[in-house]
C-alpha cells in the first residue's frame, strides 16, 4: 500500500484533530473514544496512532491547538493597536477573554486541560502560546518595572475571569464586567 503524501498526512492530522476537539468538548477526556474519533475523521485507529502516541497525546495536541487559536486572536487585536502600548495591551487582554470564551474548547482549555495534563504541563502550553507577548506588552507599559510579576498576575486574573464567565448564568453580563475590570487593572499599571 503506498504511503500518503505529506499533504494527505497533514489533512489527516487536521481531520483527526478537528474530530478530537469535538469529541473532547462533547464528552470530556474520559468520555471520548479514540475509535469514535477515528470513525468521525474517516480514518482507522491506526492512523490516529500514527499521528499521536495515545489518547493523552491527542488531547495535548487539542489543548495546544486551542491555545494557538486564542494566541492568534490576541496578537491580531494587539497588533492593530501597535502605536499605543497601553491600548495594545488592553486590546490583547480583551481579545484573550473573547477568544477563549467564544472557543468551543473553552472547558477543554481551562478545566480539563489542567486536570488531565497536570498543572505544570498545562502552564507550559499556555505560556508557549502567548505569555511572551503578554510579558513584552506589560514591560513596555510599565517600563519593565516588576514586569515578570505583573505578567503572571494579569495572566492568572484573566484565566480566573474567563473561568468565571464560562460558569456564569449570564455570560454576556459577566463578560462585560470582566472587560470593565480588566480596563481598571490595565489603567493601574
Buried (B, 14 or more C-beta within 10 A) or exposed (E): EEEEEEEEBEEBBEBBBBBBBBBBBEEBBEEBEBEBBBEBBEBEEEBBBBBBEEBEEBBBBBBBBBBBBBBBBBBEBBEEBEEEBBBBBBBBBBBBBBBBBEBEBBBBBBBBBBEBBEEEBBBEBBBEBBBEBBBBBBBBBBEEEEBEEBBBEBBEBBBEBBBBBBEBEEBEEBBEBBBEEBEEBBEEB
